[in-house]
Amino acid sequence: MVAGQIDRGDDTCTGAAWDCTRDLSPRLAVRVATIDAYGHAVNQYTGERRVDGVEPDRPWAVYLAGADGRYRLLAFDLDAKANAEVAVRDAGMIAGLLSDVGLGAVVCESGPGGGRHVWTALDESVDADTVATLARLARHVCPSLDIAPLVNPATGCVRPPGAPHRSGGRSRVLSGDLSTLTNPTGTAEQVRRLIEALAQLVDDSEPTRTVDPRRPLPVDDHARLYLPGPRRELPAASAAALHEDAACGDASAVLWRVLIGAAAAHWHHADIAELVATAPGLEHIRTYRDRSQRRPRTRTDAQRVLRRQWDRAVRYVATSGRQVGDDPTFDARASATAALVRHVQSRADAAGGRWTHGGGPTDRRVLDVLCTLALQAVQTAVEADIRRLALLAGIGRETARTALLRLAADGWIAQVAGADGPHAATWAIDPPDDFHRDLGAGRSQADPRPAGAGSAERTALLHSLTHRLTDAAHDLFTAGVGGLGHHAGNAYARTSTEPQSTAELARQTGDSPAATARTLNKLVSAGVLKRSPQGWCRYRTDRRTAAARRAGVDGRLAQRARRYLIERELWAWWQAEDAWMRAPRRPGAKRRPARGQLTLVPETGTHAYGPHPRRADGRLDWRQARRVIEHDRYGQAPRRRPTETDPLPAARTA
């Protein structure tokens, strides 16, 4: 069977579509669409029809997994409701990645809306956990992907090529050979390689370590580094990044994905330079971000940015195996931590009403911050003081403290250690403490975890949680006069530049549709959100700061951060003074160093500010201490460079 048999728009294609469904279905039955009271098919597939029967008179969808819960088909459902161009781009990226690992891809136009389905079939079945990992990583780089069919082996299904659409028309094959679906050759090893490629794509960001600049690399005629070898086409991910609208997101990260792919494909600096004027993915070279908008760079500045980033990309590709790291246990630990955070987040999303009233909005932010810290530390219990939590969540320290108590009382978190001296309390997001109990359960030797998948899932979760917290923690969404409140910030963090319906946002926020609409209208009135016939969405440029200025709350969080920084310094100074008073005196020791005169090997209790100020009666002078810290660069202890007149450090005695 070839693509043309189903691609025709006449009635003769219907029999071929049902025959194709019969050949590729991993089960003896397919799911059929529900018919509403008006006789129209809706986007719900609740009934079943055997494949050896007659063709259904309504849309149908094939299961992706067999009755044993193992996947025989992979179908990537790319939704075009928000933006058809994004769905087309994502389909090209997924098809390219499938091709890179040797899996045949069949790309279909799913219906009249312009959505895409990308299919591949497997001769060797793959377990549900592996496919779920694939789906989550693919969603991170392809935002239009609906992962529901790929994470639900029991009922996950997608309309096959040729199946009718509820709005008219049929799923139409655009590229690929249907025989690769009816006569599959895909292997589990190829699926694992696909996941590893996606994991590298998720983890490919600015390198955090310094690359050795002395490593000998060749230079071209323009004195730019390059990797010798025949030039190849860009990898699928880098090619997609080259055509991505980088101005709407993190333009620097998009540029980096383009450059590392180009360097690995043996491109030269001049090859990229020729594309700077036209390629959307190279926006970071042409412009720079200035608050909420992008401004054009000068020609000299653009050349400097490209030269620097290109050389860094070439060195990175040349010196890095692009592995998770030297710790052989890191990927497994990252996978387990990500699984726990995903479980906590799923529980929280299911209890949506818990976070919409009273202290609920701030409780959810504190829970998200603890999940973020757990991902960063790759452990379930993290030390977190209330000021740190408050600043990350965009709330006050006392609000953070009471949120911790409420979360602990409700069983969401548990305190495993109290505050002790300079150490803050330790909180765990895994109260039953069964985190490490089942790391290897449920995965046989026949289904090994793809290398780097755990690290990549951790990165993807960190990215989504960090962006959500950053969007919500803004002056505009503070409590008090002028601020819109914490719940409005949480609602804003669930929106994007793509339209979403009221019902969809209500599900995400946990509020009723009516209450959600009132909150969204507040955001529209503030000028940070807009409503279109397609739904609610943000403006292309961030308008929160301008709205905060109009409301008279601009700078509120910065003032709070300054105050907390001073309070931290006061506490550290007091802790040093207390340690000095309790420490045994060293024989022959002189007076403590004054401010800015720390010795090479400082004594216990010494501090950059020197001895703590005291009143005439010998008691600590807290007001003078605060004045000293406020005067010295808002809480940062000065580190004065030593001069020739400074005394030598005291000799250390046994």
URWOWO-V137813 format. One record per residue. N is the residue number from 1. RES is the residue in one letter. PHI is phi in degrees with one decimal (none if undefined). BURIAL is I if it has 9 or more other ideal C-beta (glycine too) atoms within 8 Angstrom, else O. D_LAST is the distance of its C-alpha to the last C-alpha in Angstrom with 2 decimals. Layout:
n/res/phi/burial/d_last
N/RES/PHI/BURIAL/D_LAST
N/RES/PHI/BURIAL/D_LAST
This chain:
n/res/phi/burial/d_last
1/M/none/I/87.71
2/V/-113.9/O/86.77
3/A/-61.0/I/85.51
4/G/-62.6/O/88.95
5/Q/-66.4/I/90.37
6/I/-107.4/I/88.28
7/D/-79.0/O/88.00
8/R/-72.6/O/91.64
9/G/-93.3/O/92.47
10/D/-90.4/O/95.72
11/D/-71.9/O/96.34
12/T/-68.9/O/96.44
13/C/-82.1/I/92.64
14/T/-66.0/I/92.31
15/G/-62.6/O/93.19
16/A/-62.4/I/90.82
17/A/-64.0/I/87.98
18/W/-70.0/I/88.62
19/D/-62.9/I/88.92
20/C/-62.5/I/85.60
21/T/-60.7/I/84.04
22/R/-61.7/I/85.50
23/D/-73.8/I/84.11
24/L/-99.5/I/80.53
25/S/-66.1/I/79.99
26/P/-79.2/I/77.49
27/R/-127.0/I/79.30
28/L/-80.8/O/82.94
29/A/-137.9/I/82.97
30/V/-120.3/I/81.95
31/R/-95.7/I/81.27
32/V/-120.2/I/83.90
33/A/-69.3/I/83.67
34/T/-80.5/I/84.58
35/I/-104.3/O/87.78
36/D/-81.3/O/87.77
37/A/-65.6/O/90.66
38/Y/-97.0/O/92.23
39/G/83.7/O/92.32
40/H/-102.1/O/89.49
41/A/-74.5/I/86.66
42/V/-114.3/I/83.19
43/N/-83.1/O/79.77
44/Q/-137.9/O/79.22
45/Y/-115.8/I/79.87
46/T/-110.2/O/80.52
47/G/-88.5/O/83.54
48/E/-132.2/O/83.90
49/R/-143.3/I/86.63
50/R/-69.6/O/86.99
51/V/-75.2/I/86.92
52/D/-89.1/O/90.04
53/G/-96.7/O/92.03
54/V/-80.1/O/93.63
55/E/-64.8/O/91.69
56/P/-64.0/I/90.46
57/D/-93.0/O/92.21
58/R/-149.2/I/88.92
59/P/-58.9/I/85.52
60/W/-134.8/I/83.55
61/A/-141.0/I/80.05
62/V/-95.5/I/78.77
63/Y/-67.4/I/75.80
64/L/-90.5/I/72.90
65/A/-113.8/I/71.70
66/G/-76.7/I/73.77
67/A/-64.4/O/74.35
68/D/-82.9/O/71.28
69/G/82.7/I/69.03
70/R/-102.2/I/68.24
71/Y/-81.5/I/69.09
72/R/-109.0/I/71.92
73/L/-126.9/I/72.35
74/L/-120.5/I/69.96
75/A/-127.8/I/71.51
76/F/-99.8/I/69.65
77/D/-93.9/I/71.45
78/L/-106.1/I/70.89
79/D/-83.8/I/72.19
80/A/-106.2/I/74.10
81/K/-61.2/O/74.60
82/A/-83.5/I/72.01
83/N/-158.7/O/72.45
84/A/-64.8/I/74.63
85/E/-65.4/O/73.01
86/V/-65.8/I/69.60
87/A/-62.7/I/71.21
88/V/-64.5/I/72.84
89/R/-63.5/I/69.61
90/D/-64.6/I/67.68
91/A/-62.3/I/70.46
92/G/-63.4/I/70.23
93/M/-64.7/I/66.47
94/I/-65.3/I/66.78
95/A/-60.8/I/69.76
96/G/-65.4/I/67.87
97/L/-64.5/I/64.84
98/L/-61.0/I/67.23
99/S/-64.1/I/68.93
100/D/-61.4/I/65.66
101/V/-100.3/I/64.92
102/G/89.7/O/68.56
103/L/-94.3/I/69.80
104/G/-71.0/I/73.24
105/A/-114.2/I/73.37
106/V/-115.8/I/76.45
107/V/-102.7/I/76.28
108/C/-123.3/I/78.76
109/E/-85.1/I/79.77
110/S/-71.2/I/79.55
111/G/179.6/I/82.28
112/P/-68.5/O/83.81
113/G/-80.0/I/80.54
114/G/91.6/I/78.98
115/G/-67.6/I/76.21
116/R/-130.3/I/75.14
117/H/-119.8/I/74.66
118/V/-113.7/I/72.88
119/W/-112.0/I/73.69
120/T/-151.1/I/72.56
121/A/-116.0/I/73.47
122/L/-120.8/I/71.58
123/D/-81.0/O/72.98
124/E/-107.0/O/69.81
125/S/-70.5/I/68.89
126/V/-126.2/I/65.42
127/D/-68.7/I/63.58
128/A/-66.5/I/63.41
129/D/-62.9/I/59.59
130/T/-64.9/I/59.63
131/V/-67.4/I/62.50
132/A/-63.3/I/60.83
133/T/-61.4/I/57.75
134/L/-56.6/I/60.15
135/A/-63.9/I/61.86
136/R/-66.3/I/58.74
137/L/-69.4/I/57.42
138/A/-64.6/I/60.91
139/R/-64.4/I/61.21
140/H/-64.1/I/58.05
141/V/-100.3/I/59.68
142/C/-126.6/I/63.29
143/P/-64.3/O/63.53
144/S/-84.1/I/67.23
145/L/-75.2/I/66.67
146/D/-94.0/O/67.66
147/I/-87.5/I/65.44
148/A/-53.7/O/67.32
149/P/-64.7/I/69.49
150/L/-91.1/I/66.53
151/V/-114.1/I/64.35
152/N/-128.3/O/67.15
153/P/-67.6/I/68.53
154/A/-74.9/O/70.94
155/T/-125.9/O/72.93
156/G/-62.2/I/71.62
157/C/-150.9/I/74.65
158/V/-142.0/I/75.90
159/R/-65.2/I/79.44
160/P/-79.4/I/80.32
161/P/-56.2/I/82.13
162/G/89.3/I/85.63
163/A/-70.4/I/85.07
164/P/-69.9/O/86.67
165/H/-104.1/I/84.71
166/R/-64.3/I/85.49
167/S/-96.1/O/86.25
168/G/106.5/O/88.55
169/G/80.1/O/88.17
170/R/-136.8/I/86.23
171/S/-69.4/I/82.99
172/R/-112.1/I/83.84
173/V/-70.7/I/82.26
174/L/-100.4/O/81.01
175/S/-156.4/O/79.43
176/G/101.0/I/78.77
177/D/-113.1/O/80.94
178/L/-62.8/I/81.68
179/S/-64.9/O/82.04
180/T/-71.2/I/78.25
181/L/-90.3/I/78.22
182/T/-82.3/I/81.13
183/N/-128.0/O/80.05
184/P/-70.3/I/76.24
185/T/-130.8/O/73.98
186/G/-64.8/I/70.56
187/T/-117.3/I/67.76
188/A/-64.5/I/64.65
189/E/-63.8/O/62.59
190/Q/-65.2/I/64.13
191/V/-65.0/I/63.19
192/R/-64.3/I/59.58
193/R/-65.9/I/59.64
194/L/-63.3/I/61.11
195/I/-65.3/I/58.25
196/E/-63.5/I/55.70
197/A/-64.9/I/57.50
198/L/-65.9/I/57.40
199/A/-62.3/I/53.72
200/Q/-63.3/I/52.96
201/L/-65.0/I/55.13
202/V/-66.7/I/53.33
203/D/-83.5/I/49.87
204/D/-75.9/I/50.96
205/S/-137.9/O/49.45
206/E/-55.6/O/47.32
207/P/-64.7/O/44.63
208/T/-87.7/O/41.16
209/R/-95.4/O/39.39
210/T/-83.6/O/39.69
211/V/-86.0/I/42.26
212/D/-65.0/O/41.53
213/P/-73.5/O/43.94
214/R/-84.9/O/43.87
215/R/-63.8/I/45.76
216/P/-70.7/O/49.13
217/L/-132.6/I/51.99
218/P/-70.5/O/55.55
219/V/-121.0/O/56.97
220/D/-90.9/I/60.56
221/D/-66.5/O/62.99
222/H/-100.1/O/61.41
223/A/65.4/O/57.92
224/R/-110.5/I/56.80
225/L/-68.3/I/54.97
226/Y/-159.2/I/56.95
227/L/-103.8/I/56.96
228/P/-65.5/O/59.73
229/G/138.0/O/62.47
230/P/-67.1/O/65.77
231/R/-68.1/O/65.74
232/R/-118.5/O/66.14
233/E/-67.9/O/67.05
234/L/-62.3/I/64.26
235/P/-57.1/I/62.85
236/A/-55.9/I/64.54
237/A/-65.5/I/61.58
238/S/-70.6/I/61.12
239/A/-63.8/I/64.88
240/A/-65.8/I/64.98
241/A/-64.8/I/62.11
242/L/-61.5/I/64.04
243/H/-102.0/I/66.91
244/E/-78.7/I/64.88
245/D/-77.3/O/65.27
246/A/-67.7/I/61.70
247/A/-65.7/I/62.42
248/C/-90.7/O/62.56
249/G/-143.0/I/59.09
250/D/-86.1/O/55.87
251/A/-63.6/I/57.36
252/S/-65.3/O/54.10
253/A/-66.2/I/53.70
254/V/-64.1/I/57.38
255/L/-58.5/I/57.04
256/W/-63.6/I/54.08
257/R/-64.0/I/56.17
258/V/-66.4/I/58.96
259/L/-69.1/I/56.83
260/I/-69.0/I/54.94
261/G/-68.9/I/58.32
262/A/-66.2/I/59.95
263/A/-63.8/I/57.21
264/A/-67.6/I/57.43
265/A/-87.2/I/61.23
266/H/66.8/I/60.94
267/W/-76.2/I/62.20
268/H/-110.3/I/61.60
269/H/-55.0/I/60.47
270/A/-64.4/I/64.09
271/D/-63.6/I/65.30
272/I/-73.3/I/63.23
273/A/-58.7/O/64.04
274/E/-66.8/O/67.74
275/L/-97.3/I/67.21
276/V/-59.0/I/65.19
277/A/-71.2/O/68.29
278/T/-121.1/O/69.74
279/A/-74.3/I/67.27
280/P/-61.3/I/66.15
281/G/-71.6/I/62.85
282/L/-100.8/I/61.78
283/E/-59.2/I/61.88
284/H/-63.4/I/58.21
285/I/-77.1/I/59.23
286/R/-78.8/I/62.20
287/T/-136.4/I/60.71
288/Y/-132.5/O/57.51
289/R/-83.2/O/56.83
290/D/-123.9/O/56.98
291/R/59.2/O/56.35
292/S/-98.4/O/59.32
293/Q/-142.2/O/61.32
294/R/-107.5/I/61.13
295/R/-119.0/O/61.93
296/P/-69.3/O/63.11
297/R/-84.4/I/60.84
298/T/-71.9/O/62.07
299/R/-60.6/O/63.17
300/T/-65.0/O/60.24
301/D/-65.8/I/57.73
302/A/-61.5/I/59.38
303/Q/-63.5/O/59.24
304/R/-64.2/O/55.56
305/V/-62.0/I/54.74
306/L/-64.8/I/56.76
307/R/-61.5/I/55.27
308/R/-64.7/O/51.68
309/Q/-68.4/I/52.29
310/W/-64.6/I/54.43
311/D/-62.6/I/51.87
312/R/-65.2/I/49.18
313/A/-64.9/I/51.60
314/V/-64.1/I/52.47
315/R/-63.4/I/48.84
316/Y/-62.3/I/48.12
317/V/-65.5/I/51.07
318/A/-71.1/I/50.35
319/T/-105.5/O/46.69
320/S/-114.8/I/46.74
321/G/-80.5/O/48.29
322/R/55.1/O/48.42
323/Q/-100.6/O/46.73
324/V/-67.0/I/44.89
325/G/154.5/O/41.53
326/D/-86.2/O/39.43
327/D/-83.9/O/38.83
328/P/-67.6/O/41.78
329/T/-93.5/O/41.52
330/F/-63.3/I/41.58
331/D/-63.0/I/45.37
332/A/-66.7/I/45.93
333/R/-67.2/I/43.32
334/A/-63.5/I/44.80
335/S/-63.8/I/48.25
336/A/-66.2/I/47.36
337/T/-64.0/I/45.68
338/A/-62.9/I/48.70
339/A/-63.6/I/51.07
340/L/-65.7/I/49.41
341/V/-62.5/I/49.44
342/R/-62.2/I/53.04
343/H/-64.9/O/53.90
344/V/-62.6/I/52.32
345/Q/-65.8/I/54.17
346/S/-65.4/O/57.42
347/R/-61.3/O/57.15
348/A/-65.4/I/56.50
349/D/-65.3/I/59.45
350/A/-70.8/O/61.67
351/A/-100.6/I/60.80
352/G/-55.6/I/61.83
353/G/-64.2/O/63.12
354/R/-64.8/I/59.69
355/W/-109.1/I/58.43
356/T/-111.1/I/61.37
357/H/-136.1/O/61.48
358/G/59.1/O/59.26
359/G/-86.2/I/55.59
360/G/-56.7/I/56.52
361/P/-58.3/I/56.17
362/T/-74.5/I/52.57
363/D/-59.8/I/51.78
364/R/-65.8/I/52.95
365/R/-64.9/I/50.83
366/V/-65.3/I/47.67
367/L/-62.5/I/48.60
368/D/-64.6/I/49.12
369/V/-64.8/I/45.74
370/L/-63.2/I/44.01
371/C/-63.2/I/46.04
372/T/-64.1/I/44.98
373/L/-64.3/I/41.27
374/A/-63.9/I/41.78
375/L/-64.5/I/43.46
376/Q/-64.5/O/40.73
377/A/-87.2/O/38.01
378/V/54.6/I/40.34
379/Q/-157.6/O/39.64
380/T/-84.4/I/41.54
381/A/-110.7/I/38.84
382/V/-131.3/I/37.20
383/E/-85.3/O/34.92
384/A/-147.6/I/37.03
385/D/-83.9/I/36.81
386/I/-65.7/I/40.15
387/R/-69.7/I/39.82
388/R/-63.1/I/39.32
389/L/-60.7/I/42.27
390/A/-63.3/I/44.33
391/L/-67.2/I/43.91
392/L/-69.2/I/44.72
393/A/-91.4/I/47.73
394/G/74.8/I/49.01
395/I/-130.5/I/48.97
396/G/-84.1/O/47.19
397/R/-65.3/I/43.96
398/E/-69.6/O/45.80
399/T/-63.8/I/48.48
400/A/-64.3/I/45.89
401/R/-63.5/I/44.43
402/T/-68.4/I/47.87
403/A/-64.1/I/48.78
404/L/-60.0/I/45.85
405/L/-65.2/O/47.04
406/R/-66.1/I/50.63
407/L/-61.9/I/49.75
408/A/-66.4/I/47.70
409/A/-64.2/O/50.53
410/D/-89.4/O/53.02
411/G/85.2/O/51.00
412/W/-78.3/I/50.26
413/I/-137.0/I/46.47
414/A/-146.5/I/44.01
415/Q/-86.6/I/40.67
416/V/-99.9/O/38.26
417/A/-156.7/O/35.16
418/G/-82.8/O/34.95
419/A/-64.5/O/32.91
420/D/-144.2/O/29.30
421/G/60.9/O/27.20
422/P/-76.6/O/27.21
423/H/-95.6/O/29.18
424/A/-79.9/I/32.96
425/A/-66.5/I/35.31
426/T/-106.5/I/36.20
427/W/-120.4/I/39.92
428/A/-114.2/I/41.88
429/I/-91.8/I/45.33
430/D/-126.9/I/46.04
431/P/-54.2/I/46.34
432/P/-68.8/O/47.83
433/D/60.4/O/44.84
434/D/-116.4/O/47.08
435/F/-61.7/O/45.86
436/H/-90.8/O/44.71
437/R/-76.4/O/47.42
438/D/-127.2/O/50.23
439/L/-61.6/O/48.78
440/G/-102.3/O/51.12
441/A/-68.9/O/54.02
442/G/81.7/O/57.39
443/R/-125.4/I/56.80
444/S/-85.2/O/58.30
445/Q/-66.6/O/57.56
446/A/-76.4/O/60.80
447/D/-124.8/I/59.40
448/P/-65.9/O/55.95
449/R/-74.7/I/54.22
450/P/-59.3/I/54.61
451/A/-61.9/I/51.48
452/G/82.6/I/49.82
453/A/-66.5/I/52.05
454/G/-64.3/I/49.28
455/S/-61.8/I/47.24
456/A/-68.2/I/50.42
457/E/-64.0/I/51.41
458/R/-61.4/I/48.02
459/T/-61.3/I/48.51
460/A/-64.0/I/52.03
461/L/-65.3/I/51.01
462/L/-58.7/I/48.17
463/H/-61.2/I/50.71
464/S/-68.8/I/53.28
465/L/-68.1/I/50.96
466/T/-63.5/I/49.17
467/H/-65.4/I/52.53
468/R/-63.8/I/53.87
469/L/-66.4/I/50.96
470/T/-63.6/O/51.12
471/D/-66.5/I/54.86
472/A/-82.5/I/54.58
473/A/-85.2/I/51.61
474/H/-139.2/I/53.45
475/D/-51.9/I/54.24
476/L/-63.4/I/57.85
477/F/-106.1/I/57.03
478/T/-85.7/I/54.98
479/A/-83.9/O/56.27
480/G/103.7/O/57.78
481/V/-62.3/O/60.39
482/G/93.4/O/61.34
483/G/-79.1/I/59.41
484/L/-83.2/I/61.34
485/G/99.9/I/58.97
486/H/-70.6/I/56.70
487/H/-66.1/I/59.57
488/A/-62.6/I/61.25
489/G/-64.8/I/58.10
490/N/-63.9/I/57.96
491/A/-67.0/I/61.62
492/Y/-60.2/I/61.15
493/A/-65.4/I/58.35
494/R/-89.8/I/60.90
495/T/-92.2/I/63.37
496/S/-150.3/O/63.59
497/T/-77.9/O/65.87
498/E/-97.9/O/68.24
499/P/-62.2/I/70.68
500/Q/-133.6/I/70.10
501/S/-78.3/O/72.52
502/T/-61.8/I/71.99
503/A/-62.5/O/72.11
504/E/-65.4/I/69.44
505/L/-70.6/I/67.06
506/A/-64.2/I/67.87
507/R/-63.9/O/66.77
508/Q/-72.8/O/63.48
509/T/-87.6/I/62.69
510/G/83.4/I/64.06
511/D/-96.6/I/66.39
512/S/-73.2/O/70.17
513/P/-57.0/I/72.20
514/A/-66.3/O/73.52
515/A/-67.1/I/70.10
516/T/-63.4/I/68.73
517/A/-61.7/I/71.62
518/R/-64.2/O/70.88
519/T/-64.4/I/67.24
520/L/-66.2/I/68.28
521/N/-65.5/O/70.88
522/K/-61.2/I/68.18
523/L/-67.6/I/66.31
524/V/-66.2/I/69.58
525/S/-63.9/O/70.23
526/A/-76.1/I/66.78
527/G/89.1/O/67.68
528/V/-106.3/I/65.02
529/L/-137.0/I/67.32
530/K/-135.3/O/70.92
531/R/-116.3/O/73.61
532/S/-124.5/O/76.05
533/P/-58.3/O/78.82
534/Q/-84.2/O/76.39
535/G/144.0/I/73.75
536/W/-95.4/I/70.68
537/C/-156.8/I/68.34
538/R/-82.8/I/65.94
539/Y/-75.6/I/66.85
540/R/-65.7/O/65.77
541/T/-108.5/O/63.49
542/D/-71.7/O/60.94
543/R/-109.7/I/62.47
544/R/-66.2/I/59.90
545/T/-64.3/I/58.32
546/A/-62.3/I/61.77
547/A/-66.8/I/62.74
548/A/-64.7/I/59.57
549/R/-64.6/O/60.47
550/R/-64.3/O/63.97
551/A/-83.8/I/62.67
552/G/76.1/O/60.25
553/V/-118.3/I/57.10
554/D/-63.4/I/55.68
555/G/92.7/O/51.97
556/R/-63.4/I/51.44
557/L/-70.9/I/48.80
558/A/-65.2/O/47.02
559/Q/-63.1/O/46.78
560/R/-65.4/I/45.42
561/A/-63.4/I/42.78
562/R/-64.4/I/41.72
563/R/-64.2/O/41.53
564/Y/-67.9/I/39.45
565/L/-63.7/I/37.02
566/I/-65.5/I/36.49
567/E/-63.8/I/36.10
568/R/-64.1/I/33.43
569/E/-65.5/I/31.47
570/L/-61.3/I/31.92
571/W/-65.3/I/30.67
572/A/-64.3/I/27.57
573/W/-66.0/I/26.84
574/W/-65.5/I/27.31
575/Q/-61.7/I/25.09
576/A/-65.4/I/22.22
577/E/-64.7/I/22.99
578/D/-65.1/I/23.17
579/A/-64.2/I/19.81
580/W/-66.8/I/18.25
581/M/-66.0/O/20.19
582/R/-88.7/O/19.09
583/A/-76.7/I/15.33
584/P/-68.2/O/13.17
585/R/-76.7/O/12.32
586/R/-82.0/O/8.97
587/P/-59.0/O/9.09
588/G/75.7/O/11.08
589/A/-71.6/O/11.81
590/K/-92.1/O/15.36
591/R/-64.3/O/18.11
592/R/-66.7/I/18.16
593/P/-60.8/O/19.75
594/A/-79.3/O/23.50
595/R/-58.3/O/25.84
596/G/78.8/I/25.55
597/Q/-124.4/I/22.33
598/L/-63.6/O/19.67
599/T/-80.5/I/16.60
600/L/-60.8/O/15.95
601/V/-117.7/O/13.06
602/P/-68.4/O/14.36
603/E/-75.1/I/12.91
604/T/-61.0/O/14.70
605/G/94.0/I/18.13
606/T/-75.7/I/18.63
607/H/-145.7/I/22.08
608/A/-61.0/I/24.32
609/Y/-86.5/I/26.55
610/G/84.5/I/23.92
611/P/-62.7/I/23.96
612/H/-68.1/I/26.87
613/P/-59.1/I/29.95
614/R/-132.6/O/30.88
615/R/-84.9/O/34.14
616/A/-61.7/O/34.89
617/D/-86.7/O/34.49
618/G/90.6/O/30.91
619/R/-77.1/O/32.07
620/L/-65.4/I/31.30
621/D/-102.1/I/33.90
622/W/-68.7/O/34.91
623/R/-65.4/O/37.83
624/Q/-65.9/O/35.84
625/A/-61.5/I/33.29
626/R/-64.7/I/36.24
627/R/-63.2/O/37.76
628/V/-61.7/I/34.62
629/I/-68.6/I/34.46
630/E/-63.2/I/38.22
631/H/-72.7/O/38.21
632/D/-89.8/I/35.52
633/R/54.5/O/37.58
634/Y/56.1/O/38.40
635/G/100.4/I/35.03
636/Q/-95.7/O/33.18
637/A/-66.9/O/30.04
638/P/-71.8/I/30.38
639/R/-116.5/O/28.05
640/R/-71.5/O/28.74
641/R/-68.2/O/28.37
642/P/-66.3/O/26.06
643/T/-117.4/O/28.08
644/E/-66.4/O/27.73
645/T/-87.2/O/27.45
646/D/-69.4/O/24.40
647/P/-67.5/O/21.19
648/L/-68.9/O/18.54
649/P/-60.2/O/15.57
650/A/-67.0/O/12.72
651/A/-69.3/O/9.85
652/R/-82.4/O/6.79
653/T/-102.5/O/3.75
654/A/-74.1/O/0.00
